[in-house]
């Protein structure tokens, strides 16, 4: 199985590579459109600021490629947010895969949300073997509100979508690669998914 981790200069890519290795898989780092298109699974990571990350995607044409991919794609943290319609961060137009707009937490709570929080209302094969209210590791100041594409929720000031799915596209706000054995189980579940297109 060929696993590609999209390398566009805005990713937490080494920790994802190490997590895959612990599961017995190798992930290839690339920004080559042909390699990405030919992969069996694509992981789209992201750490940093939305508008500059989107600009990097645009510069190498991946903003056009990613929404056309047919194989299972997993966006992580900022990667998931960039897959949404837009983000308040930098007034950024996203890839438009998920029909939801990313917004900022209000000043009522500590921002960023950093640390462990529970995920629940799990609705996808991505969470096979994961119990309701399991803890995952999060670091973020912006979030996707609850929407029809939500497949997991987290509560921080209010309920929000901590995971999204539409067709072959999956996104998680938390960092599975930093969330211990249950996070690694989610990564493994993703790698075992079959394309539903």
LUMRO-267430 format. One record per residue (C-alpha): residue in three letters; chain; x, z, y. Coordinates in pm, 1 decimal, padded with zeros to 6 digits, always signed. Layout:
<torzas>
{torza 'ALA' 'A' {X Z Y}};
...
</torzas>
This chain:
<torzas>
{torza 'UNK' 'A' {+00000.0 +00000.0 +00000.0}};
{torza 'UNK' 'A' {+00136.2 -00096.2 +00341.1}};
{torza 'UNK' 'A' {+00074.4 +00167.5 +00608.2}};
{torza 'UNK' 'A' {+00154.0 +00085.1 +00969.2}};
{torza 'UNK' 'A' {+00190.5 +00338.3 +01251.5}};
{torza 'UNK' 'A' {+00145.4 +00156.6 +01582.2}};
{torza 'UNK' 'A' {+00456.4 +00223.1 +01790.0}};
{torza 'UNK' 'A' {+00379.3 +00156.7 +02156.7}};
{torza 'UNK' 'A' {+00583.5 +00429.0 +02322.9}};
{torza 'UNK' 'A' {+00300.6 +00682.4 +02350.5}};
{torza 'UNK' 'A' {+00284.1 +00831.2 +02004.5}};
{torza 'UNK' 'A' {+00353.6 +01146.8 +01807.6}};
{torza 'UNK' 'A' {+00494.8 +00912.6 +01548.5}};
{torza 'UNK' 'A' {+00770.2 +01109.4 +01376.1}};
{torza 'UNK' 'A' {+00545.0 +01399.6 +01279.3}};
{torza 'UNK' 'A' {+00297.1 +01148.1 +01133.9}};
{torza 'UNK' 'A' {+00576.3 +00977.6 +00938.9}};
{torza 'UNK' 'A' {+00688.6 +01311.6 +00797.3}};
{torza 'UNK' 'A' {+00331.4 +01406.6 +00701.3}};
{torza 'UNK' 'A' {+00291.4 +01074.4 +00517.2}};
{torza 'UNK' 'A' {+00622.3 +01131.9 +00336.0}};
{torza 'UNK' 'A' {+00503.0 +01473.9 +00220.9}};
{torza 'UNK' 'A' {+00202.6 +01294.2 +00069.1}};
{torza 'UNK' 'A' {+00430.5 +01042.6 -00104.6}};
{torza 'UNK' 'A' {+00367.3 +00749.0 +00132.6}};
{torza 'UNK' 'A' {+00584.7 +00557.2 +00375.7}};
{torza 'UNK' 'A' {+00459.0 +00454.4 +00718.9}};
{torza 'UNK' 'A' {+00619.1 +00159.3 +00897.5}};
{torza 'UNK' 'A' {+00661.3 +00195.4 +01274.1}};
{torza 'UNK' 'A' {+00586.4 -00133.0 +01449.0}};
{torza 'UNK' 'A' {+00423.5 -00298.5 +01747.5}};
{torza 'UNK' 'A' {+00436.5 -00642.0 +01581.9}};
{torza 'UNK' 'A' {+00082.5 -00790.3 +01577.8}};
{torza 'UNK' 'A' {+00140.5 -00979.6 +01250.5}};
{torza 'UNK' 'A' {+00266.4 -00668.2 +01072.1}};
{torza 'UNK' 'A' {-00023.4 -00462.6 +01205.4}};
{torza 'UNK' 'A' {-00278.7 -00725.6 +01099.8}};
{torza 'UNK' 'A' {-00128.8 -00748.9 +00749.0}};
{torza 'UNK' 'A' {-00128.8 -00372.1 +00683.9}};
{torza 'UNK' 'A' {-00366.9 -00204.0 +00439.8}};
{torza 'UNK' 'A' {-00407.5 +00097.6 +00669.8}};
{torza 'UNK' 'A' {-00332.0 +00133.8 +01041.7}};
{torza 'UNK' 'A' {-00265.1 +00463.7 +01220.2}};
{torza 'UNK' 'A' {-00299.1 +00455.1 +01598.7}};
{torza 'UNK' 'A' {-00139.5 +00770.9 +01742.6}};
{torza 'UNK' 'A' {-00123.7 +00881.6 +02101.9}};
{torza 'UNK' 'A' {+00022.3 +01155.1 +02318.9}};
{torza 'UNK' 'A' {+00035.5 +01147.7 +02697.7}};
{torza 'UNK' 'A' {-00174.7 +01001.2 +02974.0}};
{torza 'UNK' 'A' {-00451.5 +00748.1 +02909.0}};
{torza 'UNK' 'A' {-00391.0 +00488.7 +03181.1}};
{torza 'UNK' 'A' {-00016.6 +00455.9 +03120.1}};
{torza 'UNK' 'A' {-00070.8 +00440.4 +02742.7}};
{torza 'UNK' 'A' {-00333.7 +00170.1 +02790.5}};
{torza 'UNK' 'A' {-00093.0 -00021.6 +03013.2}};
{torza 'UNK' 'A' {+00167.6 -00016.2 +02734.1}};
{torza 'UNK' 'A' {-00089.0 -00157.3 +02489.9}};
{torza 'UNK' 'A' {-00181.3 -00427.2 +02739.5}};
{torza 'UNK' 'A' {+00181.2 -00528.2 +02795.0}};
{torza 'UNK' 'A' {+00228.9 -00609.8 +02426.6}};
{torza 'UNK' 'A' {-00119.1 -00750.8 +02367.8}};
{torza 'UNK' 'A' {-00234.2 -00475.6 +02135.6}};
{torza 'UNK' 'A' {-00539.4 -00402.6 +02352.6}};
{torza 'UNK' 'A' {-00671.7 -00738.2 +02231.0}};
{torza 'UNK' 'A' {-00560.7 -00698.4 +01869.5}};
{torza 'UNK' 'A' {-00673.1 -00347.0 +01776.7}};
{torza 'UNK' 'A' {-01051.6 -00399.9 +01818.5}};
{torza 'UNK' 'A' {-01033.0 -00706.8 +01588.1}};
{torza 'UNK' 'A' {-00866.0 -00528.7 +01295.0}};
{torza 'UNK' 'A' {-01058.3 -00542.0 +00966.5}};
{torza 'UNK' 'A' {-00879.0 -00273.2 +00763.8}};
{torza 'UNK' 'A' {-00930.5 +00104.1 +00804.9}};
{torza 'UNK' 'A' {-00782.9 +00221.4 +01137.3}};
{torza 'UNK' 'A' {-00728.8 +00588.4 +01229.8}};
{torza 'UNK' 'A' {-00685.1 +00687.7 +01594.8}};
{torza 'UNK' 'A' {-00529.2 +01029.7 +01651.7}};
{torza 'UNK' 'A' {-00570.0 +01238.1 +01971.4}};
{torza 'UNK' 'A' {-00512.2 +01000.5 +02266.4}};
{torza 'UNK' 'A' {-00535.5 +00712.4 +02017.9}};
{torza 'UNK' 'A' {-00896.4 +00811.7 +01946.4}};
{torza 'UNK' 'A' {-00970.2 +00845.2 +02319.5}};
{torza 'UNK' 'A' {-00830.3 +00498.6 +02391.9}};
{torza 'UNK' 'A' {-01065.9 +00358.7 +02126.4}};
{torza 'UNK' 'A' {-01360.5 +00478.0 +02338.2}};
{torza 'UNK' 'A' {-01535.4 +00283.5 +02614.4}};
{torza 'UNK' 'A' {-01347.7 +00455.8 +02897.1}};
{torza 'UNK' 'A' {-01165.7 +00772.8 +02998.7}};
{torza 'UNK' 'A' {-01188.2 +00976.1 +03317.8}};
{torza 'UNK' 'A' {-00812.8 +01024.6 +03285.0}};
{torza 'UNK' 'A' {-00667.8 +00771.7 +03526.7}};
{torza 'UNK' 'A' {-01009.9 +00598.4 +03541.0}};
{torza 'UNK' 'A' {-00906.3 +00404.1 +03231.4}};
{torza 'UNK' 'A' {-01098.6 +00125.6 +03061.2}};
{torza 'UNK' 'A' {-01062.4 +00177.6 +02687.6}};
{torza 'UNK' 'A' {-01075.5 -00052.4 +02386.0}};
{torza 'UNK' 'A' {-01455.6 -00021.1 +02364.7}};
{torza 'UNK' 'A' {-01469.8 +00039.9 +01989.8}};
{torza 'UNK' 'A' {-01664.0 +00367.4 +02019.6}};
{torza 'UNK' 'A' {-01957.7 +00361.2 +02258.6}};
{torza 'UNK' 'A' {-01875.9 +00684.1 +02440.3}};
{torza 'UNK' 'A' {-01691.6 +00776.1 +02761.7}};
{torza 'UNK' 'A' {-01414.5 +01037.2 +02750.8}};
{torza 'UNK' 'A' {-01448.8 +01311.0 +03014.9}};
{torza 'UNK' 'A' {-01248.4 +01614.7 +03129.3}};
{torza 'UNK' 'A' {-01321.8 +01975.9 +03039.2}};
{torza 'UNK' 'A' {-01462.7 +02171.5 +03333.2}};
{torza 'UNK' 'A' {-01256.3 +02438.6 +03514.1}};
{torza 'UNK' 'A' {-01463.3 +02703.7 +03332.1}};
{torza 'UNK' 'A' {-01227.7 +02684.0 +03034.1}};
{torza 'UNK' 'A' {-00851.1 +02688.3 +02995.6}};
{torza 'UNK' 'A' {-00717.3 +02331.8 +03002.9}};
{torza 'UNK' 'A' {-00569.2 +02193.0 +02794.2}};
{torza 'UNK' 'A' {-00742.6 +02328.2 +02488.5}};
{torza 'UNK' 'A' {-00435.3 +02413.0 +02285.1}};
{torza 'UNK' 'A' {-00423.6 +02565.8 +01940.8}};
{torza 'UNK' 'A' {-00648.7 +02600.6 +01638.6}};
{torza 'UNK' 'A' {-01022.5 +02545.2 +01644.3}};
{torza 'UNK' 'A' {-01287.2 +02477.2 +01384.1}};
{torza 'UNK' 'A' {-01445.7 +02145.9 +01290.2}};
{torza 'UNK' 'A' {-01797.4 +02129.9 +01148.2}};
{torza 'UNK' 'A' {-02097.6 +01905.0 +01087.6}};
{torza 'UNK' 'A' {-01865.0 +01688.0 +00878.8}};
{torza 'UNK' 'A' {-02019.4 +01352.4 +00789.4}};
{torza 'UNK' 'A' {-01762.7 +01118.0 +00639.1}};
{torza 'UNK' 'A' {-01548.9 +01052.3 +00329.6}};
{torza 'UNK' 'A' {-01263.1 +01129.0 +00570.8}};
{torza 'UNK' 'A' {-01350.6 +01496.7 +00515.9}};
{torza 'UNK' 'A' {-01369.8 +01491.7 +00135.3}};
{torza 'UNK' 'A' {-01256.1 +01834.3 +00012.5}};
{torza 'UNK' 'A' {-01265.1 +01988.2 +00363.8}};
{torza 'UNK' 'A' {-01496.7 +02285.0 +00413.5}};
{torza 'UNK' 'A' {-01722.9 +02327.7 +00713.2}};
{torza 'UNK' 'A' {-01551.9 +02531.6 +00988.5}};
{torza 'UNK' 'A' {-01200.1 +02456.5 +00867.4}};
{torza 'UNK' 'A' {-00933.6 +02499.4 +01137.0}};
{torza 'UNK' 'A' {-00746.4 +02204.2 +01290.1}};
{torza 'UNK' 'A' {-00477.6 +02192.4 +01559.3}};
{torza 'UNK' 'A' {-00576.6 +02049.5 +01899.5}};
{torza 'UNK' 'A' {-00400.2 +01983.0 +02230.5}};
{torza 'UNK' 'A' {-00615.0 +01800.6 +02487.9}};
{torza 'UNK' 'A' {-00772.0 +01817.5 +02833.1}};
{torza 'UNK' 'A' {-01025.6 +01536.2 +02785.7}};
{torza 'UNK' 'A' {-01290.4 +01497.5 +02515.9}};
{torza 'UNK' 'A' {-01553.3 +01263.0 +02375.0}};
{torza 'UNK' 'A' {-01905.3 +01406.8 +02415.9}};
{torza 'UNK' 'A' {-02142.3 +01427.2 +02121.3}};
{torza 'UNK' 'A' {-02268.7 +01078.9 +02036.7}};
{torza 'UNK' 'A' {-02418.7 +00877.6 +01751.9}};
{torza 'UNK' 'A' {-02070.5 +00790.8 +01620.2}};
{torza 'UNK' 'A' {-01962.8 +01156.0 +01587.5}};
{torza 'UNK' 'A' {-01861.9 +01254.1 +01232.2}};
{torza 'UNK' 'A' {-01732.9 +01604.4 +01321.0}};
{torza 'UNK' 'A' {-01791.1 +01849.6 +01603.8}};
{torza 'UNK' 'A' {-01587.0 +02126.3 +01768.3}};
{torza 'UNK' 'A' {-01702.8 +02386.4 +02018.7}};
{torza 'UNK' 'A' {-01495.2 +02460.2 +02330.2}};
{torza 'UNK' 'A' {-01721.7 +02547.4 +02623.0}};
{torza 'UNK' 'A' {-01973.0 +02316.8 +02454.8}};
{torza 'UNK' 'A' {-02000.6 +02106.7 +02140.3}};
{torza 'UNK' 'A' {-01810.8 +01780.0 +02151.6}};
{torza 'UNK' 'A' {-01714.8 +01503.6 +01908.8}};
{torza 'UNK' 'A' {-01385.8 +01592.1 +01745.0}};
{torza 'UNK' 'A' {-01404.4 +01288.9 +01512.8}};
{torza 'UNK' 'A' {-01570.2 +00948.1 +01543.3}};
{torza 'UNK' 'A' {-01641.5 +00657.4 +01311.3}};
{torza 'UNK' 'A' {-01774.0 +00306.6 +01357.9}};
{torza 'UNK' 'A' {-01739.1 +00058.7 +01071.4}};
{torza 'UNK' 'A' {-01370.3 +00054.6 +00969.1}};
{torza 'UNK' 'A' {-01257.9 +00252.6 +01275.9}};
{torza 'UNK' 'A' {-01202.1 +00628.4 +01258.8}};
{torza 'UNK' 'A' {-01079.5 +00865.1 +01526.8}};
{torza 'UNK' 'A' {-00984.5 +01233.1 +01527.7}};
{torza 'UNK' 'A' {-00917.3 +01441.8 +01837.6}};
{torza 'UNK' 'A' {-00715.4 +01697.6 +01641.7}};
{torza 'UNK' 'A' {-00369.1 +01640.6 +01495.6}};
{torza 'UNK' 'A' {-00402.6 +01617.8 +01116.2}};
{torza 'UNK' 'A' {-00024.6 +01588.8 +01084.8}};
{torza 'UNK' 'A' {+00009.6 +01934.5 +01246.7}};
{torza 'UNK' 'A' {-00290.2 +02098.7 +01077.3}};
{torza 'UNK' 'A' {-00135.4 +02218.3 +00751.8}};
{torza 'UNK' 'A' {-00262.9 +02128.4 +00407.2}};
{torza 'UNK' 'A' {-00617.1 +02049.4 +00522.9}};
{torza 'UNK' 'A' {-00493.1 +01813.4 +00790.4}};
{torza 'UNK' 'A' {-00277.7 +01642.2 +00530.3}};
{torza 'UNK' 'A' {-00584.9 +01617.8 +00305.4}};
{torza 'UNK' 'A' {-00762.5 +01427.5 +00584.2}};
{torza 'UNK' 'A' {-00467.1 +01188.9 +00614.0}};
{torza 'UNK' 'A' {-00470.7 +01140.6 +00236.8}};
{torza 'UNK' 'A' {-00846.4 +01077.0 +00242.8}};
{torza 'UNK' 'A' {-00789.8 +00811.0 +00508.8}};
{torza 'UNK' 'A' {-00522.8 +00641.7 +00298.3}};
{torza 'UNK' 'A' {-00760.8 +00635.1 -00000.1}};
{torza 'UNK' 'A' {-01049.1 +00477.1 +00195.4}};
{torza 'UNK' 'A' {-01155.4 +00127.8 +00097.7}};
{torza 'UNK' 'A' {-01245.6 -00117.6 +00368.6}};
{torza 'UNK' 'A' {-01622.8 -00127.7 +00412.4}};
{torza 'UNK' 'A' {-01634.1 -00466.9 +00579.7}};
</torzas>
